[in-house]
């Protein structure tokens, strides 16, 4: 990690931090980051939409295994795009024993996103993955590495195994990731294994090893990762509870305020003295998207800042333009707010949801939705009595979840985050009853004031506008 960026653009949502946004930030001399969440699914939907602009095909032409590309295009590509009344064809859900076709899809999709972000310039690009979504992690990492990804960022859990896996993949060696399984005993060994042999780009199989940045909320977690990870940790992003998406739960028992949001206190403030003592670079995140915040982070000993929400609503981000405009209009009229929902996400982590008054037209995700789990990225794995593994999600039909050993209480207030985030990108599924999946808009607390990036007379702003404002304090 020879160059330390001052500004890291956060990896957000499903397709929000897309290749277009990451490329714009990287070309400007900072760290552009693509979201690695559900990129395999996103590729299939882009192909079924006809690959507007031909960007997927252009990057796929640079993938070193054309036979894989041909198989995936034959399966999913729809010339001119599918009819609006047709459902999207889904790929298989990820599992402990994924079929080869699904591995091919994960490797290719991550290659394409990173390749497009890096194409045509010399800037650095990262990919952000969630520890909570474990099953597709290793093939996703390898696909990104095939495209030359420079940084891997990971949070929403304790990613101790990832640095060592990066080392193995860089050497062209098989990698194994232990999977969290509810009810597993000390003698159980549940893991996904990935052999990169079918995808080796050259005889020795070696690839550059990207730098690894762990997203943490406390010194305790940073120390544990620095000392107990399977390989080298290159730095930390210290994220506070005002950041968007998933937040770390408050330490201790969760207490809610009068609005029903988790209460964070002194115990949740990171001990930056202890983090600095590790001797590794760190960046501050969570409400750092404003002039003067770079200097404030530097005063705390940080190299720079990670900014997400400000970039999420710029022109280059992947949010459906109609939704983007509604949030900007709502911010301009002070008619939106950000709610930290303690139960919405199946992960069990608090999750930020953007809500608006009826006048804003911002959809209410989950309202009237018939429960179904058809994407499965946030499913929980559990041990059955015979030692085999089952899959369940608190957002699936309640009777199904209970039949699989879950409790009714665990299903209360849950939303289908998977489908909601894909709908936010602009590729919502048509459900069996004919209704369309509603989007789930997430953002940090600063989403309520994101209209500050709009210049007089303008209804949108660019990634460069954000960067200019962040650097305005010199």
RACOR-V671401 format. One record per pair of residues at least 4 apart in sequence whose C-alpha atoms are under 6 Angstrom apart, sorted by the first residue. I is the first residue (numbers start at 1). J is the second residue. D is the distance in Angstrom with one decimal. If there is no record, write none. Layout:
[[I | J | D] [I | J | D]]
This chain:
[[5 | 30 | 5.5] [6 | 304 | 4.3] [7 | 30 | 5.6] [7 | 304 | 5.9] [7 | 305 | 5.3] [7 | 306 | 5.8] [8 | 31 | 4.8] [8 | 306 | 4.4] [9 | 32 | 5.3] [9 | 33 | 5.8] [9 | 306 | 5.7] [9 | 307 | 5.2] [9 | 308 | 5.8] [10 | 306 | 5.9] [10 | 307 | 5.5] [10 | 308 | 4.4] [11 | 17 | 5.3] [11 | 33 | 5.3] [11 | 34 | 5.4] [11 | 35 | 4.6] [11 | 128 | 5.2] [12 | 16 | 5.6] [12 | 17 | 5.2] [12 | 35 | 5.5] [14 | 37 | 5.6] [14 | 421 | 5.7] [14 | 422 | 5.8] [15 | 318 | 5.4] [15 | 425 | 6.0] [16 | 317 | 5.4] [16 | 318 | 4.1] [16 | 319 | 5.3] [17 | 34 | 4.9] [17 | 35 | 5.3] [17 | 317 | 5.9] [18 | 34 | 5.3] [18 | 318 | 5.7] [19 | 23 | 5.8] [19 | 34 | 5.9] [19 | 113 | 5.5] [19 | 116 | 5.8] [19 | 117 | 4.4] [20 | 316 | 5.8] [21 | 316 | 4.8] [21 | 317 | 5.2] [22 | 32 | 3.9] [22 | 33 | 5.0] [22 | 34 | 5.8] [22 | 117 | 5.7] [23 | 27 | 6.0] [23 | 117 | 4.4] [25 | 30 | 5.7] [25 | 32 | 4.9] [26 | 30 | 5.0] [26 | 31 | 5.3] [26 | 32 | 4.8] [26 | 123 | 4.8] [26 | 124 | 5.8] [27 | 123 | 5.6] [31 | 124 | 5.7] [31 | 125 | 5.7] [32 | 125 | 5.1] [33 | 125 | 5.6] [33 | 126 | 4.4] [33 | 127 | 5.2] [34 | 127 | 4.9] [35 | 127 | 5.8] [35 | 128 | 5.0] [36 | 127 | 5.9] [36 | 128 | 5.5] [36 | 129 | 5.2] [39 | 109 | 5.7] [40 | 105 | 5.7] [40 | 106 | 4.9] [40 | 109 | 5.1] [43 | 109 | 5.9] [44 | 76 | 5.8] [46 | 51 | 5.3] [47 | 51 | 4.8] [47 | 76 | 5.9] [47 | 77 | 4.5] [48 | 76 | 5.8] [48 | 77 | 5.1] [48 | 78 | 4.9] [48 | 81 | 5.5] [48 | 82 | 5.8] [49 | 81 | 4.0] [49 | 82 | 5.8] [50 | 78 | 5.2] [50 | 79 | 5.1] [50 | 80 | 4.8] [50 | 81 | 3.9] [59 | 112 | 5.3] [73 | 77 | 5.0] [78 | 82 | 6.0] [87 | 430 | 5.3] [93 | 376 | 6.0] [94 | 98 | 6.0] [96 | 192 | 5.3] [105 | 109 | 5.9] [106 | 140 | 5.5] [107 | 139 | 5.4] [107 | 140 | 5.5] [107 | 143 | 4.0] [110 | 140 | 5.7] [110 | 143 | 4.9] [110 | 144 | 5.0] [111 | 115 | 5.8] [111 | 143 | 4.5] [111 | 144 | 4.8] [111 | 147 | 5.1] [114 | 144 | 5.9] [114 | 147 | 5.9] [115 | 119 | 5.8] [115 | 147 | 5.2] [124 | 150 | 5.9] [125 | 149 | 5.8] [125 | 150 | 5.5] [126 | 149 | 5.8] [126 | 150 | 5.6] [126 | 151 | 4.2] [126 | 152 | 5.5] [127 | 152 | 5.1] [128 | 153 | 4.6] [128 | 154 | 5.6] [129 | 154 | 5.0] [130 | 154 | 5.6] [130 | 155 | 5.5] [130 | 156 | 5.5] [131 | 155 | 5.9] [131 | 156 | 5.4] [131 | 157 | 5.1] [131 | 159 | 5.9] [132 | 156 | 5.9] [144 | 149 | 5.5] [145 | 149 | 5.2] [150 | 210 | 4.7] [151 | 210 | 4.9] [151 | 211 | 4.7] [151 | 212 | 5.9] [152 | 212 | 4.9] [153 | 213 | 4.8] [153 | 214 | 5.8] [154 | 214 | 5.2] [154 | 215 | 5.7] [155 | 215 | 4.5] [160 | 225 | 5.9] [160 | 229 | 4.3] [161 | 230 | 5.3] [163 | 230 | 5.8] [163 | 231 | 4.5] [163 | 232 | 5.7] [164 | 230 | 4.6] [164 | 231 | 4.3] [165 | 175 | 5.8] [168 | 173 | 5.1] [169 | 173 | 5.4] [170 | 206 | 5.3] [170 | 207 | 4.6] [170 | 208 | 5.9] [170 | 209 | 5.3] [171 | 206 | 4.7] [172 | 205 | 4.6] [172 | 206 | 5.4] [174 | 194 | 5.6] [174 | 195 | 4.3] [175 | 193 | 5.8] [175 | 194 | 5.4] [176 | 192 | 5.7] [176 | 193 | 4.4] [177 | 191 | 5.4] [177 | 192 | 5.4] [178 | 190 | 5.9] [178 | 191 | 4.1] [179 | 190 | 5.6] [179 | 191 | 5.0] [181 | 381 | 4.9] [181 | 382 | 4.9] [182 | 382 | 4.4] [183 | 383 | 5.4] [184 | 188 | 6.0] [184 | 383 | 5.8] [200 | 205 | 5.0] [211 | 234 | 5.9] [212 | 233 | 5.5] [212 | 234 | 5.3] [213 | 234 | 5.7] [213 | 235 | 4.8] [213 | 236 | 5.1] [214 | 236 | 4.9] [215 | 236 | 5.8] [215 | 237 | 4.6] [216 | 238 | 5.2] [217 | 238 | 5.4] [217 | 239 | 5.2] [218 | 270 | 4.5] [219 | 223 | 6.0] [219 | 270 | 5.6] [219 | 271 | 5.5] [219 | 275 | 5.5] [224 | 228 | 5.5] [225 | 229 | 5.1] [235 | 280 | 5.2] [235 | 281 | 4.9] [235 | 282 | 5.5] [236 | 282 | 4.6] [237 | 282 | 5.5] [237 | 283 | 4.7] [237 | 284 | 5.9] [238 | 284 | 5.0] [238 | 285 | 5.8] [239 | 285 | 4.5] [239 | 286 | 5.6] [240 | 286 | 5.0] [241 | 247 | 5.6] [242 | 286 | 5.1] [242 | 444 | 5.6] [242 | 445 | 5.3] [243 | 286 | 4.1] [243 | 444 | 4.3] [244 | 352 | 5.6] [244 | 443 | 4.1] [244 | 444 | 3.5] [245 | 351 | 5.4] [245 | 352 | 5.2] [245 | 442 | 5.7] [246 | 350 | 5.8] [246 | 351 | 4.5] [247 | 350 | 5.3] [249 | 349 | 5.9] [250 | 264 | 5.5] [255 | 262 | 5.7] [255 | 263 | 5.7] [256 | 260 | 5.1] [256 | 261 | 5.0] [256 | 262 | 4.5] [256 | 263 | 5.6] [257 | 261 | 5.5] [261 | 340 | 5.4] [272 | 276 | 5.9] [282 | 302 | 5.3] [282 | 303 | 5.9] [283 | 302 | 5.2] [283 | 303 | 5.6] [283 | 304 | 4.9] [283 | 305 | 4.8] [284 | 305 | 4.7] [285 | 305 | 5.8] [285 | 306 | 4.9] [288 | 293 | 5.4] [289 | 307 | 5.5] [290 | 470 | 5.6] [291 | 469 | 5.6] [291 | 470 | 4.8] [291 | 472 | 6.0] [292 | 473 | 5.5] [294 | 304 | 6.0] [297 | 302 | 5.3] [298 | 302 | 4.9] [309 | 443 | 5.5] [309 | 444 | 5.7] [312 | 317 | 5.6] [313 | 324 | 5.8] [314 | 461 | 5.3] [314 | 462 | 4.9] [314 | 463 | 5.8] [315 | 461 | 6.0] [315 | 462 | 5.2] [318 | 425 | 5.7] [319 | 424 | 5.8] [319 | 425 | 4.7] [320 | 424 | 6.0] [320 | 425 | 5.2] [320 | 426 | 4.9] [326 | 330 | 6.0] [327 | 331 | 6.0] [328 | 451 | 5.4] [330 | 334 | 5.9] [330 | 335 | 4.9] [330 | 336 | 5.4] [330 | 360 | 5.8] [331 | 336 | 6.0] [331 | 448 | 5.1] [331 | 449 | 5.4] [331 | 451 | 5.5] [332 | 451 | 5.3] [335 | 356 | 5.8] [335 | 357 | 5.8] [336 | 355 | 5.6] [336 | 356 | 4.1] [336 | 448 | 5.7] [337 | 354 | 5.9] [337 | 355 | 5.5] [337 | 448 | 5.4] [338 | 353 | 5.6] [338 | 354 | 4.5] [338 | 445 | 5.7] [339 | 352 | 5.6] [339 | 353 | 5.2] [340 | 351 | 5.5] [340 | 352 | 4.4] [341 | 350 | 5.5] [341 | 351 | 5.2] [342 | 350 | 4.3] [343 | 413 | 5.9] [343 | 414 | 6.0] [344 | 413 | 5.6] [344 | 414 | 4.3] [344 | 415 | 5.1] [345 | 414 | 6.0] [346 | 394 | 5.7] [352 | 442 | 5.4] [353 | 441 | 5.8] [353 | 442 | 4.6] [354 | 441 | 5.4] [354 | 442 | 5.4] [356 | 360 | 5.8] [356 | 362 | 5.8] [365 | 438 | 5.3] [365 | 439 | 5.9] [365 | 440 | 5.4] [366 | 415 | 5.9] [371 | 396 | 5.4] [371 | 397 | 5.0] [372 | 396 | 5.0] [373 | 396 | 5.1] [379 | 392 | 5.3] [379 | 393 | 4.6] [380 | 391 | 5.7] [380 | 392 | 5.3] [380 | 393 | 5.8] [381 | 390 | 5.7] [381 | 391 | 4.7] [382 | 389 | 5.6] [382 | 390 | 5.3] [383 | 387 | 5.8] [383 | 388 | 6.0] [383 | 389 | 4.9] [384 | 388 | 5.4] [384 | 389 | 5.8] [394 | 411 | 4.7] [395 | 414 | 5.3] [395 | 415 | 5.8] [395 | 416 | 5.7] [401 | 406 | 5.3] [402 | 406 | 4.5] [402 | 407 | 5.4] [417 | 421 | 5.9] [420 | 438 | 5.9] [420 | 439 | 4.5] [420 | 440 | 4.4] [421 | 440 | 5.4] [422 | 427 | 5.9] [423 | 427 | 5.1] [423 | 428 | 4.0] [423 | 439 | 4.5] [424 | 439 | 4.5] [424 | 440 | 6.0] [428 | 437 | 5.3] [429 | 436 | 6.0] [429 | 437 | 5.6] [430 | 434 | 6.0] [430 | 435 | 5.8] [430 | 436 | 4.6] [431 | 435 | 5.4] [431 | 436 | 5.9] [443 | 447 | 5.7] [454 | 458 | 6.0] [454 | 461 | 5.8] [468 | 472 | 6.0]]
